[in-house]
Amino acid sequence: MEKEISNEEKMRFNSLYQQIIEIACGNFMFRQEPSGRRDPLDTIGVLLNMMSEEIYNSCFKPQQREEHPEFHFSIFLDENYHITSYTSETPKILKWDEKKINRPVSEILSSNSVKVLKEELESNGEKPYQRLIPLDFLTENKSLYRASCTIQKMTGINSDCSFAITAFRFGNKDEEDEKDRNTARSSKPGKKESAATKILLKQVRLYILRNLHTELPSLKELGLIHRTNKTKLKEEFKKMYGTTIPRFHMKKRLEKGALLIRSTELPISIIMQKCGFKDHSHFSKNFKLQYGQTPSQYRMENAWSIQ
């Protein structure tokens, strides 16, 4: 007899599903709040959060200077405390000249940090879920690199990924300001302006993707939100993305609608609202222009078999 899924588990599963939908639509700011159970659903939530963080940092890293702490890198261990994988930036940050896969964790941590790691993992689980612990990592020349880390048991997945060490960093505003001043002195004004514009447009794009559930502000309001003017925003966005802001917003709303129609059993009236449409005919008309079918026809031909 199959175990009946509780309402709480359904809510947690739906939250995970919602995050996957948001990621598929280009929104990498959605985060899971851990339940503290340290069960398979929490493990999936941790991994989704880490994935979103990595994607977001790779696209919008310059914007992260003001946020403290911020994700730094992760290292995964098997049940014998051997390294099975790590995030792409880890070797660069820790100055590793060679791969560390299948090496014991003692080769990358100081002896005291190895002890702290094992004590944390072997504890009875009563400590706070996201407690930050300082660990000393060994670089290739055996110097120490200290980082504040969370140590997580990864339950419900294979033994190659039993534990995760996630390191965070805390930005130093004075150092960042000095770095900015040095960069400004050494960079040409044109290049600096171009880089700043690209960052601005990526931030505007992310804002749009985070707000597919609602109507788009006017270009003037959007400019005020991002501290720029309407004309620059309009011209530079089209130059970078090959379309206007309203068309981009509409296209992405309809893509989200199509994804929900294909992959869920939600009524089309609910999907329409989730995509920011108040009028069914408006949604249906624009959907047909983009996909050549009404939402109902699209569901009949493309819906997955959901048991």
Secondary structure, DSSP 8 states (H G I E B T S, - for coil): ------HHHHHHHHHHHHHHHHHHTT---------S--SHHHHHHHHHHHHHHHHHHHHHGGGGGGSSSEEEEEEEE-TTSBEEEE-TTHHHHHT-SS--TT-BGGGTB-HHHHHHHHHHHTS-S-S-TT--EEEEEE-TTS-EEEEEEEEEE-TTS-GGG-EEEEEEE---HHHHHHHHHHHHHHS-HHHHHHHHHHHHHHHHHHHHHHTTTS----HHHHHHHTTS-HHHHHHHHHHHHSS-HHHHHHHHHHHHHHHHHHH----HHHHHHHTT-S-HHHHHHHHHHHHSS-HHHHHHHH-----
